[in-house]
Amino acid sequence: QCEAAAYEERRYPAGKWACVTMGEPMYEQSISMSFMKLMRYICKENSVGCHLGMTVPVLNEIHLTKEGTKLEREVLTAYYLPGEFQQNPPVPTDPEIHVTERAPLRVITRVFYGMTTEETILREISLFWELLGPTDTVLRETYIVASYENPSVPQRRNEIWFICRA
C-alpha cells in the first residue's frame, strides 16, 4: 500500500517550451547557466520585450552514459511557455534558446527533496528502479528532473520522471 503511493503516472499535453542545452563539466553548472539564460528570456529579453511569467516545473532532460553510472555532459533545460504565449511564442534574443513544440508526454514520477546534483539524481534513479522492478514500459537512457521551486530553496521539491514508451 505504501509503495503504491510512492510514485504516480501522469500525462502532459503537447506544448511550446523554451529550451537551452548546456554541456558544462558539472550537472549543477549546466542547469544553473541554462536557467539564467531562460530567466533573461522570461524577464524581457524576447521579441515582445515583456515579462512572460514563470511556470513550473522547469524540466532538465538528462541522459545516462552507456554504463549507466554517470550523466552525459549535455543537459536540456526546458521552460513551459504560459498559455497566452502558446500560439505565438516571443522569439528569444539569445540564439542558444530554442522555442520548440514538445510532443505529449506520459511519465511515471516520484518526488524527492533537496539539491539536485549528479550524485543525488543517480541515487534517485536507482531508488526508483528498485521500487518499479523490472519493466520495459519506460526508457532506460533518458530521464527528466522536474524542479518546482527556486534552486536556492534548501529542501526544494523535485521529481524524477521516467518516460513511458509510446
Salt bridges, closest charged atoms under 4 A:
GLU8 OE2 - ARG10 NH2 3.44
GLU9 OE2 - ARG106 NH1 3.13
GLU61 OE2 - HIS63 NE2 3.76
GLU61 OE1 - ARG102 NH2 2.76
ASP94 OD2 - LYS37 NZ 2.79
GLU96 OE2 - LYS37 NZ 3.79
GLU101 OE1 - LYS16 NZ 3.43
GLU124 OE1 - ARG110 NH1 2.98
GLU159 OE2 - ARG10 NH2 2.78
GLU159 OE2 - ARG157 NH2 2.75
